[in-house]
Amino acid sequence: MRSSHRLYAFSGLRATNRIATPAADHQQCGRRARACQLEDLLPQILQEVELCAAFADEQPLEAEFQRAQRQRRWEAAIEAAKQQLREAHRADILMRQADDWACAIGLDRYLDALEVTIDATPTAEERSAPQEWLDWARGYRHRLDPLNRPLAIPADPKPTADNLKPFLKGWSFYGPKRLIDPD
């Protein structure tokens, strides 16, 4: 086999051959050097055309692999964001319930003191308006206390673009594309 340095440029189905050969190879073929070398090179040119075709066939496969991988990462990000939204929603409701309960407990002490004050009022006529206020306040306290309602895990919030945005870490809600870099 000849030790030639060959450069090929493929343009559609037309291949152009630029040959850089050492002097010894050039002398061996004489004046028919270019013709001789082109004929000798046809099998190698065909092999390289086949390799280029195989490489071109792999490019869409690699692009499809990258697209599928990006799709899987986006789907995982959406699922993680839904879970984080659910957790944040539940924590928010729990904290509001704890605050309402603490407020109801605080109201109990105040309403008991209010009742003592009303009972100390000398006439029934003077007790009427404050008693009406106390009755309303006790009803409000009862409605405020979350332990006076059926207890259950809260319904999950609807995963909308706006709801999930804080948890998506740069991913778009609408498809596997990044809106911002995660870094």
C-alpha angles and dihedrals in degrees: 000000000000120000099229129153107227129186120193130194116192119203112178106303094335117094121195119202123210110183127198108186132176116250093254092059090047093052092047093061095037118195092345090061097123095044092044093049094046091053090047091048099051095092091049091045090051091048091051091048088053091048091050090049091050090049090049089051090052094052095072089044091053091046090049090048090052091047092050091047091050089048091053092048090049092049090050090049091051092050092047090048091051090052092048091048090051092049093047091048093050093046090051092052092045092052092048090050091050090049091048091048092049089049091050091051089050090049090054091064093046094046091049089053090046090053091051089051092049092048089054091057107111103222134044090228091058091047095052101082095039090047090053089051091048092050091052091046092052090051090050091049090051092050091045095055109091090204089069091063128071109278118228140137108276120255113261116258119247109263101235127164091257094046094049099039096090090054102042096082095218099323120126117245089219101057148334099301131111118239093188136007112268091227 
